[in-house]
Amino acid sequence: MKTTASYLRVTGFMILAFILLEIIVESGESWAIVQYPIIWAILAMVLFFAIALEIIAAALHRILFAGLSAEAKANYIATETLRDQNRFAWFKRKYKAMLGAKPIANEQEIVLDHNYDGIRELDNNLPPWWTWLFYISIVFAVVYFVYYEVFDGPSQLDEYEMELAQAKQDIEEFKKNNKDLIDVNTVELLTEPSDLAAGEAVFVANCVACHKASGGGGIGPNLTDDYWILGGGIKNIFNTISEGGRAGKGMVAWKTDLKPNEMAQVASYVLTLHGTNPVDPKEPEGDIWMDENAPVDNVDVKIIDSTSIKIEMSNDAKIESIVSGN
Ligand code: HEC
């Protein structure tokens, strides 16, 4: 029996089979059906069985029907038609009620008494679906007003800031749990005592032979002064430790021996040695390093003569430089 219902059943069955297969078969990012073409064959078989089932059910139905007496047949047809008519009755009733239109038979009750070239107007009620939307929007407006205006609910800006703060917190959390994802671009100065202690342990185990336990320097340069050969600041130091110094100078790349997290810890520890003035330090090598991203609180420009000016920038360390005008 080729009825709409049987088509719908087969289609629904196929969709169900497809979804089930996609859920059950582990296929990572891509579709299971793309990764395993055999699924096409399985689906074809399912389709075949679904159609076979429909045909068998329809045949059974026909045989049983043919076996009925004439009276029973009439009875059966009558109940079936009644059932068809009552199908979705609740929805049909609700739909009609929501439209709120007068039945066509009663329209003369609401026709208005004007007539323009044969066009007449009905005075229908507003459809209930529309009025309900209207009432709901009024209730919503009251709730909205009270929540946001009377009780100062969070504005869009507040919500944005809350989300931002939450995201920052999540990132911190993520970083804490994934310390080995650090690289030279993301490394930050660690200040937790546990990290610095771990950094000290790495330093003692690997670095003191050349840099001395105090960081004062021996084979390697002094790590406590303001002078850096390869650049100061957490990023440069991390990079030096990870990639090594200039070729042939003795500072190897530690990235094969140390984890990124350990390099960040020892780099942070090295920075705690800054300014400790150890006994018998190695003489300065390299240049004074300035963090170009450091905040400058105050810039003072003095004109010395027509070709040169003097710029004074001040923050923690006072830095002066002369810029020549030609
Ligand atoms: C075999 C000796 C040796 C060992 C071990 C060693 N270094 Fe070095 N280190 C050097 C030398 C030599 C340099 C100078 C490199 C250059 O001039 O390019 C240097 C440079 C550095 C610098 C850059 C200094 C600057 O002025 O720019 C840092 C930071 C540093 N080392 C940290 C470490 C850390 C941390 C360890 C342990 C994980 C370590 N070093 C182990 C010899 C060593």
Residues whose N, C-alpha, C, O or C-beta is under 5 A from the ligand:
A	BS01	HEC	N206 C207 C210 I219 G220 P221 N222 Y227 W228 I229 L230 G231 I237 T240 I241 G245 R246 K249 G250 M251 W254 V266 E285 G286
